[in-house]
Amino acid sequence: MVSLHLLLLLSHHAHPDPYLKASGVAVNDSCLSEYQALKLRKRYKYIIYNINKENTEIVVEKTSTAGDYDVFLNDLPDAECRWAVYDFEFEKEGGKRNKICFYSW
């Protein structure tokens, strides 16, 4: 459930909700600022999030401008959990479109 709440937090610019507070897992401020950099300024192609070593906070683990989807997939660990957002670009009706996709890995 934390992944759903992280998505809601990032996409709606909300303050941490009671669920996150009750779970003991906070969201670092850099998660929102880097997400804004991806969404509004197109600074990154993707962001990977992780929980810190103390299991108390979701933090930005990596940002990247690499446009290759395989590079993104290779940055996700084989046997560990992560969350990520990827700015997916595609063609539809004669024009380029973008959708930000949320991953719970």
C-alpha positions as CSV (number, residue, x, y, z in Angstrom):
1,M,0.0,0.0,0.0
2,V,2.9,2.4,0.5
3,S,3.5,2.5,-3.2
4,L,0.0,3.7,-3.9
5,H,0.3,6.4,-1.3
6,L,3.7,7.4,-2.7
7,L,2.1,7.8,-6.2
8,L,-0.8,9.9,-4.7
9,L,1.6,12.0,-2.8
10,L,3.8,12.7,-5.8
11,S,1.0,13.2,-8.4
12,H,-1.3,15.4,-6.3
13,H,1.3,17.4,-4.4
14,A,-0.3,16.4,-1.1
15,H,1.3,16.4,2.3
16,P,2.1,13.0,3.8
17,D,-1.2,11.3,4.7
18,P,-2.1,9.6,7.9
19,Y,-1.4,6.1,6.4
20,L,2.3,7.0,5.7
21,K,2.6,8.5,9.1
22,A,1.0,5.5,10.8
23,S,3.2,3.1,8.8
24,G,6.3,4.8,10.1
25,V,7.5,5.4,6.5
26,A,7.9,9.1,5.5
27,V,8.6,10.5,2.1
28,N,11.7,12.6,1.7
29,D,11.2,16.1,0.3
30,S,13.5,15.4,-2.6
31,C,11.1,12.8,-3.9
32,L,8.6,15.5,-4.7
33,S,11.1,18.0,-6.0
34,E,12.7,15.5,-8.3
35,Y,9.3,14.3,-9.5
36,Q,8.4,17.9,-10.3
37,A,11.7,18.2,-12.3
38,L,10.7,15.2,-14.3
39,K,7.1,16.1,-14.8
40,L,7.3,19.9,-15.4
41,R,10.8,20.6,-16.5
42,K,11.5,17.3,-18.3
43,R,14.9,17.2,-16.6
44,Y,14.8,13.4,-16.2
45,K,13.5,10.4,-18.2
46,Y,13.0,8.4,-15.0
47,I,13.4,8.4,-11.2
48,I,14.0,5.3,-9.0
49,Y,12.9,5.4,-5.4
50,N,14.0,3.2,-2.5
51,I,13.5,2.9,1.3
52,N,16.5,4.1,3.3
53,K,18.5,1.6,5.4
54,E,16.6,2.4,8.5
55,N,13.3,1.6,6.7
56,T,11.8,4.9,7.8
57,E,11.8,7.0,4.7
58,I,11.3,6.7,0.9
59,V,14.2,8.5,-0.9
60,V,15.4,9.1,-4.4
61,E,17.9,6.4,-5.3
62,K,18.6,7.5,-8.9
63,T,17.6,10.0,-11.6
64,S,18.5,9.6,-15.2
65,T,18.2,11.2,-18.6
66,A,18.8,8.0,-20.5
67,G,16.1,7.6,-23.0
68,D,16.5,3.9,-23.6
69,Y,13.9,1.8,-21.8
70,D,16.3,-1.1,-21.5
71,V,18.7,1.1,-19.5
72,F,15.8,1.9,-17.1
73,L,15.0,-1.8,-16.7
74,N,18.7,-2.6,-16.1
75,D,18.8,0.0,-13.3
76,L,16.1,-1.9,-11.4
77,P,17.6,-4.6,-9.2
78,D,16.7,-8.3,-9.8
79,A,15.8,-9.3,-6.3
80,E,14.9,-6.0,-4.4
81,C,11.9,-3.8,-4.3
82,R,11.8,-0.3,-5.8
83,W,9.4,2.3,-7.0
84,A,9.9,4.3,-10.1
85,V,8.4,6.8,-12.5
86,Y,9.2,6.7,-16.2
87,D,8.3,9.4,-18.7
88,F,7.1,7.2,-21.5
89,E,7.0,8.8,-25.0
90,F,4.9,7.4,-27.8
91,E,3.3,8.4,-31.1
92,K,-0.5,8.7,-31.4
93,E,-2.6,10.3,-34.0
94,G,0.3,11.8,-35.8
95,G,2.0,13.4,-32.8
96,K,4.3,12.6,-29.9
97,R,2.7,12.0,-26.5
98,N,4.1,11.5,-23.0
99,K,2.7,9.5,-20.1
100,I,4.3,9.3,-16.8
101,C,4.1,5.6,-15.7
102,F,4.5,4.5,-12.1
103,Y,6.2,1.2,-11.3
104,S,6.1,-0.9,-8.2
105,W,9.0,-3.2,-8.7
